[in-house]
Amino acid sequence: MKEIGFGTAFKYPFNRPVGMLNILWIFLPIIGWFALGGYGIRIVKHFTKGDFKELPEFKFGKSFKIGFFMFLKAIPFFLVYFAFQHAMSKLHWGGIAAVLFVSIFIVPMLTINFFKKETIGSYFEFDKVTPVFSNIQEYVIAVLKTIGLQLVFFVMIIVLVGFPALVFAKNIFLADFYRRFVK
């Protein structure tokens, strides 16, 4: 499968500019946040299917439901992850390195897998991380492209369109990696 280019990723949130107005739901505490979270999950699901055309249509009820229930389903993973971080904090520099390693190389793929499958168990399917290490060069490139795209959108915050672009396109390269390498 062909990988997504930086230009395509950059243009993605602007292909349907009205979709970027959905970021305004952030001003509706809790309810809007769940809806935005669900919308973000829907966006990642589009990415994992190879759909990089434009932001999907925002459906408040559907997005809220996805966001709320995915939040609840994520709690077991985050409890385990926070326990891991706490245990590693006792090891000083070695622990910091371990947490950084897990945060960069393991958690993103598990998160995208969780978004795609929407099950509690999918956050613990560690076999989905194997392609990261068997395609390490491709993965590092995806991470670097993600950082580069985020920096570009961060600079664009000055003209206000950068924030929604940053929020809605932040997982595009990692989801593309998942689409191409994770079975």
SULBEL-V934947 format. One record per residue. N is the residue number from 1. SS is DSSP state (alpha for helix, beta for strand, coil for the rest). OMEGA is omega in whole degrees, -180 to 180 (* if undefined). Layout:
# SULBEL-V934947
n-><N,N>
ss-><SS,SS>
omega-><OMEGA,OMEGA>
This chain:
# SULBEL-V934947
n-><1,2,3,4,5,6,7,8,9,10,11,12,13,14,15,16,17,18,19,20,21,22,23,24,25,26,27,28,29,30,31,32,33,34,35,36,37,38,39,40,41,42,43,44,45,46,47,48,49,50,51,52,53,54,55,56,57,58,59,60,61,62,63,64,65,66,67,68,69,70,71,72,73,74,75,76,77,78,79,80,81,82,83,84,85,86,87,88,89,90,91,92,93,94,95,96,97,98,99,100,101,102,103,104,105,106,107,108,109,110,111,112,113,114,115,116,117,118,119,120,121,122,123,124,125,126,127,128,129,130,131,132,133,134,135,136,137,138,139,140,141,142,143,144,145,146,147,148,149,150,151,152,153,154,155,156,157,158,159,160,161,162,163,164,165,166,167,168,169,170,171,172,173,174,175,176,177,178,179,180,181,182,183>
ss-><coil,coil,coil,coil,coil,alpha,alpha,alpha,alpha,alpha,alpha,alpha,coil,coil,coil,coil,alpha,alpha,alpha,alpha,alpha,alpha,alpha,alpha,alpha,alpha,alpha,coil,coil,coil,alpha,alpha,alpha,alpha,alpha,alpha,alpha,alpha,alpha,alpha,alpha,alpha,alpha,alpha,alpha,alpha,alpha,alpha,coil,coil,coil,coil,coil,coil,coil,coil,coil,coil,coil,alpha,alpha,alpha,alpha,alpha,alpha,alpha,alpha,alpha,alpha,alpha,alpha,alpha,alpha,alpha,alpha,alpha,alpha,alpha,alpha,alpha,alpha,alpha,alpha,alpha,alpha,alpha,alpha,alpha,alpha,coil,coil,coil,alpha,alpha,alpha,alpha,alpha,alpha,alpha,alpha,alpha,alpha,alpha,alpha,alpha,coil,alpha,alpha,alpha,alpha,alpha,alpha,alpha,alpha,alpha,alpha,alpha,coil,coil,coil,alpha,alpha,alpha,alpha,coil,alpha,alpha,alpha,alpha,alpha,alpha,alpha,alpha,alpha,coil,alpha,alpha,alpha,alpha,alpha,alpha,alpha,alpha,alpha,alpha,alpha,alpha,alpha,alpha,alpha,alpha,alpha,alpha,alpha,alpha,alpha,alpha,alpha,alpha,coil,alpha,alpha,alpha,alpha,alpha,alpha,alpha,alpha,alpha,coil,coil,alpha,alpha,alpha,alpha,alpha,alpha,alpha,alpha,alpha,alpha,coil,coil>
omega-><-179,179,180,179,-179,-180,178,180,180,-177,-173,-177,-177,180,173,-172,-179,178,180,177,179,178,-179,176,179,-179,176,-174,177,-178,179,-180,177,180,178,177,178,177,177,178,177,179,180,177,176,179,-177,176,180,180,-180,-175,-177,177,178,177,-180,176,-171,-176,-180,-179,178,-179,179,-178,-179,-177,176,175,180,-179,-178,-175,180,180,-178,174,178,-178,178,175,177,180,180,179,-179,-180,178,-176,179,-173,178,178,178,179,179,180,179,179,-180,-178,-178,-171,-175,-174,-179,-180,177,179,179,176,178,179,-177,-173,177,176,178,-178,-178,176,-178,177,-174,176,179,180,-179,179,178,-176,177,176,-171,-180,178,-179,179,177,178,179,180,176,178,179,179,179,178,178,178,-180,177,177,-179,177,179,180,173,-180,-178,-177,178,178,178,-178,-172,-177,-173,-177,-171,-177,178,176,176,175,179,-179,-175,-171,-177,-179,*>
